[in-house]
Amino acid sequence: MPSFDDWSREDLIKLIEIHAKNWLAHDGCWFLAAEKTHGLEAAIRLDELSWEKFTVVEARRIMETFSIQEGGGLDSLARALEYRLYATINVQEIERPSPDKLIFTMVDCRVQTARRRKKLADFPCKSVGIIEYSGFARTIDPRIETRCLHCPPDEGDKSIGCRWEFTLSG
């Protein structure tokens, strides 16, 4: 295997994308195995427990790697969200309607898009998402509060995956 120093920019980008896709595929395979073995409710609970730990690890590694200071508010959160594995393979948007509010939208979520393409119901990821996004944001800055604006199984806007509001308290 050649040194990464010898790789073209194009090949490095492809590598990042395939790693992100493989990570998501593994997450899906793990979940399906847990669901088959223990049922949907238990699999979701295991997913919640897993994300409770992983989201903090991911946020801390992003902060360390890209010199994002803890306690940097919504600007730091916006920057950190751009470095998540999801950002590599999903279409997402960040809006700042005011200095103390950030709206994050997962415009195209690979998981939900694949399910919709297969004519399956949306994956009910809201409980996991609350843990994931709240934990990620609190790791960036403990003053950040998270509110779900839309996430399956919520009825409503099917043109997006999910939408979250982050505000700075104190």
Backbone as CSV, one residue per row, in Angstrom:
resi,resn,N_x,N_y,N_z,CA_x,CA_y,CA_z,C_x,C_y,C_z
1,MET,0.851,-1.179,0.000,0.000,0.000,0.000,0.894,1.238,0.000
2,PRO,0.630,2.164,-0.898,1.456,3.366,-0.929,1.176,4.266,0.278
3,SER,2.106,5.110,0.596,1.925,6.089,1.656,0.825,7.056,1.251
4,PHE,0.026,7.521,2.223,-1.015,8.499,1.915,-0.415,9.750,1.276
5,ASP,0.831,10.032,1.577,1.498,11.189,0.974,1.572,11.067,-0.543
6,ASP,1.562,9.838,-1.033,1.663,9.597,-2.468,0.303,9.546,-3.172
7,TRP,-0.760,9.557,-2.406,-2.092,9.444,-2.987,-2.524,10.781,-3.576
8,SER,-3.307,10.695,-4.627,-3.872,11.912,-5.211,-4.990,12.424,-4.299
9,ARG,-5.302,13.691,-4.428,-6.400,14.281,-3.666,-7.689,13.528,-3.972
10,GLU,-7.916,13.199,-5.246,-9.123,12.481,-5.666,-9.232,11.127,-4.967
11,ASP,-8.128,10.385,-4.892,-8.154,9.074,-4.244,-8.339,9.201,-2.733
12,LEU,-7.783,10.224,-2.120,-7.983,10.436,-0.687,-9.447,10.745,-0.383
13,ILE,-10.066,11.530,-1.240,-11.491,11.831,-1.065,-12.317,10.564,-1.227
14,LYS,-12.000,9.758,-2.225,-12.705,8.478,-2.415,-12.547,7.585,-1.185
15,LEU,-11.347,7.575,-0.611,-11.096,6.756,0.577,-11.959,7.222,1.747
16,ILE,-12.028,8.525,1.952,-12.859,9.064,3.029,-14.318,8.662,2.807
17,GLU,-14.786,8.819,1.588,-16.184,8.479,1.285,-16.469,7.000,1.490
18,ILE,-15.581,6.131,1.053,-15.837,4.696,1.213,-15.749,4.281,2.678
19,HIS,-14.845,4.902,3.426,-14.798,4.606,4.866,-16.102,5.022,5.541
20,ALA,-16.617,6.195,5.189,-17.872,6.651,5.786,-19.026,5.731,5.393
21,LYS,-19.086,5.344,4.129,-20.147,4.438,3.679,-20.030,3.078,4.370
22,ASN,-18.812,2.573,4.486,-18.613,1.286,5.161,-19.001,1.366,6.635
23,TRP,-18.667,2.490,7.282,-19.039,2.671,8.681,-20.557,2.627,8.820
24,LEU,-21.252,3.346,7.946,-22.710,3.374,8.014,-23.297,1.998,7.703
25,ALA,-22.713,1.297,6.741,-23.186,-0.057,6.416,-22.991,-0.995,7.606
26,HIS,-21.858,-0.873,8.283,-21.623,-1.704,9.465,-22.628,-1.375,10.559
27,ASP,-22.889,-0.102,10.762,-23.872,0.308,11.761,-25.229,-0.315,11.431
28,GLY,-25.604,-0.292,10.156,-26.871,-0.889,9.741,-26.900,-2.393,9.923
29,CYS,-25.818,-3.054,9.562,-25.737,-4.516,9.744,-25.816,-4.890,11.215
30,TRP,-25.114,-4.115,12.038,-25.147,-4.367,13.485,-26.571,-4.214,13.996
31,PHE,-27.236,-3.143,13.587,-28.594,-2.904,14.056,-29.530,-4.024,13.621
32,LEU,-29.452,-4.423,12.358,-30.330,-5.488,11.869,-30.093,-6.797,12.613
33,ALA,-28.845,-7.094,12.933,-28.538,-8.305,13.713,-29.132,-8.210,15.116
34,ALA,-29.016,-7.033,15.732,-29.595,-6.841,17.066,-31.113,-6.950,17.011
35,GLU,-31.713,-6.379,15.957,-33.162,-6.447,15.815,-33.623,-7.891,15.609
36,LYS,-32.916,-8.638,14.753,-33.289,-10.024,14.486,-33.178,-10.870,15.756
37,THR,-32.162,-10.604,16.546,-31.915,-11.392,17.753,-32.819,-11.001,18.921
38,HIS,-33.035,-9.687,19.077,-33.701,-9.198,20.293,-35.009,-8.449,20.055
39,GLY,-35.353,-8.150,18.804,-36.556,-7.372,18.510,-36.232,-5.892,18.336
40,LEU,-37.176,-5.171,17.718,-36.947,-3.766,17.372,-36.730,-2.879,18.598
41,GLU,-37.573,-3.004,19.610,-37.442,-2.136,20.788,-36.093,-2.327,21.465
42,ALA,-35.664,-3.563,21.638,-34.375,-3.826,22.284,-33.221,-3.328,21.411
43,ALA,-33.342,-3.499,20.097,-32.283,-3.033,19.195,-32.159,-1.514,19.255
44,ILE,-33.287,-0.817,19.310,-33.246,0.641,19.430,-32.610,1.036,20.760
45,ARG,-32.945,0.341,21.828,-32.346,0.660,23.141,-30.831,0.439,23.102
46,LEU,-30.387,-0.642,22.479,-28.941,-0.875,22.334,-28.294,0.217,21.481
47,ASP,-28.992,0.635,20.438,-28.503,1.715,19.584,-28.361,3.011,20.386
48,GLU,-29.349,3.294,21.229,-29.282,4.483,22.082,-28.063,4.429,22.996
49,LEU,-27.835,3.282,23.604,-26.689,3.132,24.508,-25.366,3.294,23.763
50,SER,-25.304,2.764,22.560,-24.100,2.875,21.745,-23.841,4.325,21.345
51,TRP,-24.881,5.012,20.860,-24.730,6.403,20.421,-24.415,7.338,21.582
52,GLU,-24.900,6.999,22.755,-24.600,7.818,23.935,-23.086,7.918,24.158
53,LYS,-22.381,6.856,23.882,-20.913,6.835,24.029,-20.215,7.348,22.769
54,PHE,-20.644,6.850,21.604,-19.937,7.174,20.366,-19.979,8.658,20.035
55,THR,-21.127,9.301,20.239,-21.250,10.706,19.854,-20.269,11.589,20.614
56,VAL,-19.991,11.236,21.866,-19.012,11.986,22.670,-17.605,11.737,22.128
57,VAL,-17.296,10.483,21.819,-15.980,10.145,21.250,-15.785,10.887,19.933
58,GLU,-16.787,10.851,19.059,-16.674,11.518,17.767,-16.455,13.020,17.953
59,ALA,-17.244,13.646,18.818,-17.109,15.089,19.048,-15.726,15.429,19.603
60,ARG,-15.265,14.674,20.572,-13.941,14.960,21.158,-12.820,14.800,20.136
61,ARG,-12.896,13.767,19.325,-11.855,13.568,18.309,-11.872,14.688,17.272
62,ILE,-13.056,15.113,16.883,-13.165,16.228,15.939,-12.572,17.492,16.564
63,MET,-12.928,17.764,17.815,-12.421,18.954,18.488,-10.895,18.940,18.558
64,GLU,-10.336,17.800,18.926,-8.885,17.677,19.047,-8.197,17.793,17.693
65,THR,-8.714,17.104,16.706,-8.085,17.070,15.381,-8.133,18.424,14.683
66,PHE,-9.238,19.147,14.843,-9.419,20.400,14.116,-9.349,21.633,15.014
67,SER,-8.774,21.457,16.205,-8.537,22.570,17.141,-9.800,23.389,17.407
68,ILE,-10.865,22.694,17.732,-12.120,23.351,18.105,-12.179,23.386,19.628
69,GLN,-12.235,24.582,20.162,-12.228,24.743,21.610,-13.556,24.336,22.232
70,GLU,-13.485,23.612,23.349,-14.695,23.320,24.108,-15.244,24.639,24.634
71,GLY,-16.553,24.762,24.623,-17.182,25.986,25.110,-17.244,27.085,24.068
72,GLY,-17.029,26.725,22.809,-17.015,27.713,21.735,-18.379,28.067,21.181
73,GLY,-19.437,27.603,21.815,-20.784,27.975,21.404,-21.212,27.378,20.077
74,LEU,-22.180,28.039,19.463,-22.789,27.531,18.241,-21.854,27.600,17.045
75,ASP,-20.902,28.537,17.048,-19.919,28.587,15.962,-19.070,27.317,15.969
76,SER,-18.669,26.883,17.159,-17.884,25.641,17.259,-18.723,24.435,16.876
77,LEU,-19.996,24.434,17.271,-20.873,23.326,16.904,-21.036,23.261,15.388
78,ALA,-21.269,24.400,14.752,-21.434,24.424,13.295,-20.198,23.853,12.619
79,ARG,-19.060,24.240,13.082,-17.812,23.749,12.493,-17.665,22.243,12.714
80,ALA,-17.932,21.776,13.924,-17.787,20.353,14.250,-18.765,19.490,13.451
81,LEU,-19.981,19.974,13.240,-20.961,19.211,12.464,-20.476,18.949,11.041
82,GLU,-19.676,19.857,10.504,-19.134,19.699,9.152,-18.117,18.559,9.053
83,TYR,-17.538,18.149,10.183,-16.504,17.111,10.188,-17.021,15.725,10.567
84,ARG,-18.300,15.594,10.881,-18.833,14.284,11.256,-18.782,13.335,10.065
85,LEU,-18.726,12.041,10.348,-18.751,11.052,9.279,-19.973,11.232,8.384
86,TYR,-21.102,11.560,8.993,-22.322,11.766,8.215,-22.149,12.837,7.150
87,ALA,-21.375,13.875,7.468,-21.227,14.998,6.543,-20.575,14.567,5.232
88,THR,-19.849,13.479,5.263,-19.176,12.968,4.079,-20.145,12.333,3.093
89,ILE,-21.212,11.731,3.601,-22.074,10.917,2.743,-23.533,11.366,2.711
90,ASN,-23.912,12.285,3.582,-25.275,12.802,3.601,-25.251,14.274,3.214
91,VAL,-26.355,14.751,2.701,-26.477,16.174,2.403,-27.078,16.843,3.628
92,GLN,-26.374,17.847,4.155,-26.862,18.537,5.335,-26.717,20.039,5.157
93,GLU,-27.528,20.777,5.897,-27.496,22.238,5.845,-27.476,22.788,7.258
94,ILE,-26.804,23.902,7.414,-26.776,24.613,8.687,-27.249,26.035,8.433
95,GLU,-28.231,26.455,9.224,-28.746,27.824,9.140,-28.521,28.499,10.485
96,ARG,-28.293,29.796,10.435,-28.137,30.579,11.662,-29.147,31.721,11.643
97,PRO,-30.410,31.438,12.029,-31.431,32.485,12.005,-31.166,33.627,12.979
98,SER,-30.357,33.348,14.009,-29.964,34.380,14.960,-28.652,33.940,15.610
99,PRO,-27.941,34.853,16.268,-26.655,34.469,16.883,-26.762,33.369,17.934
100,ASP,-27.938,33.239,18.556,-28.094,32.243,19.616,-28.892,31.015,19.177
101,LYS,-29.036,30.836,17.842,-29.799,29.688,17.343,-29.141,29.128,16.087
102,LEU,-29.049,27.802,16.042,-28.538,27.093,14.873,-29.558,26.032,14.501
103,ILE,-29.901,25.971,13.233,-30.802,24.926,12.734,-29.981,24.005,11.837
104,PHE,-29.974,22.728,12.191,-29.257,21.712,11.415,-30.296,20.825,10.742
105,THR,-30.178,20.677,9.424,-31.093,19.819,8.674,-30.304,18.745,7.946
106,MET,-30.669,17.514,8.174,-30.157,16.402,7.394,-31.075,16.321,6.186
107,VAL,-30.669,16.956,5.111,-31.506,17.075,3.929,-31.702,15.714,3.267
108,ASP,-30.615,15.004,3.101,-30.673,13.680,2.475,-29.924,12.698,3.356
109,CYS,-30.671,11.882,4.064,-30.108,10.862,4.947,-30.068,9.538,4.171
110,ARG,-28.893,8.968,4.024,-28.741,7.726,3.258,-29.635,6.605,3.786
111,VAL,-29.791,6.548,5.103,-30.610,5.489,5.689,-32.064,5.656,5.252
112,GLN,-32.619,6.847,5.451,-34.027,7.066,5.111,-34.254,7.023,3.600
113,THR,-33.319,7.557,2.828,-33.457,7.543,1.378,-33.499,6.103,0.852
114,ALA,-32.643,5.250,1.385,-32.632,3.844,0.961,-33.943,3.159,1.338
115,ARG,-34.439,3.436,2.537,-35.695,2.823,2.970,-36.860,3.297,2.098
116,ARG,-36.876,4.580,1.797,-37.953,5.122,0.960,-37.886,4.553,-0.447
117,ARG,-36.665,4.392,-0.964,-36.495,3.812,-2.299,-37.031,2.382,-2.336
118,LYS,-36.882,1.653,-1.229,-37.361,0.274,-1.139,-38.822,0.193,-0.703
119,LYS,-39.487,1.359,-0.610,-40.890,1.447,-0.207,-41.111,0.948,1.221
120,LEU,-40.105,1.147,2.081,-40.215,0.779,3.490,-40.560,2.016,4.310
121,ALA,-41.124,1.801,5.462,-41.406,2.914,6.377,-40.085,3.530,6.837
122,ASP,-40.131,4.807,7.174,-38.937,5.450,7.712,-38.453,4.718,8.957
123,PHE,-37.151,4.698,9.138,-36.589,4.124,10.350,-36.889,5.085,11.499
124,PRO,-37.450,4.595,12.607,-37.832,5.478,13.713,-36.617,5.852,14.583
125,CYS,-35.833,6.800,14.103,-34.547,7.099,14.749,-34.591,8.262,15.737
126,LYS,-35.760,8.809,16.018,-35.845,10.010,16.852,-35.217,9.823,18.231
127,SER,-35.513,8.743,18.918,-34.977,8.561,20.269,-33.452,8.462,20.243
128,VAL,-32.925,7.814,19.217,-31.472,7.721,19.058,-30.911,9.097,18.695
129,GLY,-31.599,9.788,17.804,-31.151,11.114,17.383,-31.089,12.115,18.520
130,ILE,-32.057,12.064,19.412,-32.046,12.976,20.567,-30.798,12.739,21.398
131,ILE,-30.473,11.488,21.642,-29.263,11.159,22.403,-28.017,11.579,21.627
132,GLU,-27.988,11.246,20.353,-26.820,11.536,19.512,-26.554,13.034,19.393
133,TYR,-27.535,13.795,18.955,-27.311,15.222,18.714,-27.141,16.009,20.012
134,SER,-27.895,15.656,21.041,-27.742,16.336,22.332,-26.350,16.084,22.916
135,GLY,-25.922,14.836,22.863,-24.605,14.488,23.397,-23.475,15.127,22.617
136,PHE,-23.602,15.164,21.298,-22.583,15.789,20.453,-22.477,17.273,20.789
137,ALA,-23.630,17.950,20.836,-23.643,19.387,21.103,-23.110,19.711,22.501
138,ARG,-23.528,18.951,23.508,-23.053,19.191,24.887,-21.556,18.968,25.021
139,THR,-21.014,18.048,24.228,-19.578,17.814,24.266,-18.841,19.027,23.700
140,ILE,-19.385,19.629,22.672,-18.792,20.828,22.086,-18.891,21.990,23.074
141,ASP,-20.066,22.149,23.661,-20.291,23.227,24.630,-21.454,22.823,25.528
142,PRO,-21.209,22.631,26.826,-22.273,22.185,27.738,-23.473,23.135,27.822
143,ARG,-23.320,24.358,27.335,-24.421,25.325,27.376,-25.419,25.136,26.230
144,ILE,-25.080,24.293,25.259,-25.949,24.116,24.095,-27.111,23.193,24.436
145,GLU,-28.305,23.684,24.143,-29.523,22.882,24.316,-30.012,22.444,22.945
146,THR,-30.523,21.223,22.881,-30.932,20.611,21.617,-32.424,20.334,21.634
147,ARG,-33.073,20.660,20.523,-34.502,20.367,20.376,-34.729,19.759,19.005
148,CYS,-35.456,18.661,18.979,-35.802,18.016,17.711,-36.974,18.758,17.088
149,LEU,-36.778,19.200,15.857,-37.863,19.846,15.121,-38.608,18.845,14.245
150,HIS,-37.873,17.840,13.763,-38.487,16.774,12.963,-37.515,15.604,12.877
151,CYS,-38.016,14.417,13.140,-37.218,13.199,12.985,-38.177,12.016,12.991
152,PRO,-37.987,11.081,12.064,-38.865,9.911,12.062,-38.854,9.206,13.422
153,PRO,-39.993,8.821,13.904,-41.239,8.559,13.189,-42.208,9.739,13.114
154,ASP,-41.749,10.977,13.381,-42.634,12.135,13.264,-43.279,12.174,11.881
155,GLU,-44.527,12.553,11.856,-45.207,12.807,10.588,-44.761,14.187,10.132
156,GLY,-44.920,14.452,8.865,-44.572,15.782,8.393,-43.666,15.736,7.195
157,ASP,-42.686,16.601,7.172,-41.826,16.848,6.018,-41.031,15.601,5.629
158,LYS,-41.451,14.952,4.561,-40.757,13.760,4.069,-39.655,14.115,3.073
159,SER,-39.480,15.406,2.824,-38.434,15.817,1.883,-37.070,15.898,2.552
160,ILE,-37.028,15.716,3.872,-35.763,15.761,4.614,-35.649,14.523,5.494
161,GLY,-34.451,14.301,6.010,-34.258,13.221,6.969,-34.699,13.655,8.358
162,CYS,-34.050,14.725,8.874,-34.383,15.229,10.196,-33.939,16.690,10.301
163,ARG,-34.430,17.348,11.356,-34.069,18.757,11.579,-33.972,18.989,13.085
164,TRP,-32.914,19.694,13.484,-32.602,19.933,14.895,-32.341,21.409,15.135
165,GLU,-32.759,21.883,16.298,-32.495,23.263,16.697,-31.559,23.256,17.898
166,PHE,-30.532,24.069,17.811,-29.562,24.199,18.899,-29.570,25.644,19.366
167,THR,-29.671,25.844,20.670,-29.642,27.186,21.241,-28.594,27.218,22.351
168,LEU,-28.106,28.403,22.589,-27.095,28.600,23.622,-27.784,29.171,24.858
169,SER,-27.647,28.499,25.981,-28.250,28.975,27.221,-27.177,29.598,28.108
170,GLY,-27.628,30.412,29.019,-26.698,31.012,29.988,-25.875,32.018,29.398
